[in-house]
């Protein structure tokens, strides 16, 4: 009896402390399943975009542009090809215009050079959009927009107004009808005749002195101011040859003005590209500014870049827009 009471006492004490000796081990045979796969429509983050390299090569994204000397039937040929290098917006009364993504102080017909072709003096640029904006349509400037290009259908070696004489050559872009750039406007560019065939940005007369030079020259008239296939557009070839000491022979316009890709490691023959903003402004929607001036009806006569001495000639009653 005493043994039984002692055994019960020990058993109850062990139970109270949770220490039951001689307990058989228990196995856990539960099977752990792997985590379920995500559903098929789960969003997957795209890979990081490639570093921005500025210009894109339109040659690999669109059909080649029309060859030099060709008119275009629709301005739609320009829209996709020029979009990587700027943005399109609307400016009354001209409609859709293109604004290049260029650095501060940029101006048209400055980053490039003049080459004699079967069309006369032809502006050649290494900008990948130069085949369009320097040979079709007109340029204009507006507050809040800057320089913008108005598309046109007619090809020309350059849409510029010429000034010549006293050992200097000057020019400015032709504006739309009714728009003229005064001699003090930065649209005007001038070089000495001895440097006429060199890359313009490296030899151009500083802007602060351009006004005095341009006012001392005279506008070119007749065949030298008319866009045609005559080959006489621009300053007289014989005079330029004497001033530069070069034998100047024309080449085909299609050979001089060719679409160029920015993949090129360096500009060819010392030609220059326009300074580019860090990132091209593509597809930016901006409100159209007020019209600089109402444009008159387009005449049907051949475009001329000459005129009187009343200021820069950005069109006027005797010039067409090239549209």
Secondary structure as GFF3:
##gff-version 3
##sequence-region A 1 323
A	DSSP	alpha_helix	2	17	.	.	.	ID=ss1
A	DSSP	three_ten_helix	58	60	.	.	.	ID=ss2
A	DSSP	alpha_helix	76	83	.	.	.	ID=ss3
A	DSSP	beta_strand	86	91	.	.	.	ID=ss4
A	DSSP	beta_strand	95	100	.	.	.	ID=ss5
A	DSSP	beta_strand	113	117	.	.	.	ID=ss6
A	DSSP	beta_strand	120	124	.	.	.	ID=ss7
A	DSSP	alpha_helix	130	133	.	.	.	ID=ss8
A	DSSP	beta_strand	138	142	.	.	.	ID=ss9
A	DSSP	beta_strand	146	150	.	.	.	ID=ss10
A	DSSP	beta_strand	160	165	.	.	.	ID=ss11
A	DSSP	beta_strand	168	173	.	.	.	ID=ss12
A	DSSP	beta_strand	189	192	.	.	.	ID=ss13
A	DSSP	three_ten_helix	193	195	.	.	.	ID=ss14
A	DSSP	alpha_helix	200	203	.	.	.	ID=ss15
A	DSSP	alpha_helix	207	216	.	.	.	ID=ss16
A	DSSP	beta_strand	218	219	.	.	.	ID=ss17
A	DSSP	three_ten_helix	222	225	.	.	.	ID=ss18
A	DSSP	alpha_helix	237	244	.	.	.	ID=ss19
A	DSSP	alpha_helix	253	256	.	.	.	ID=ss20
A	DSSP	three_ten_helix	268	270	.	.	.	ID=ss21
###
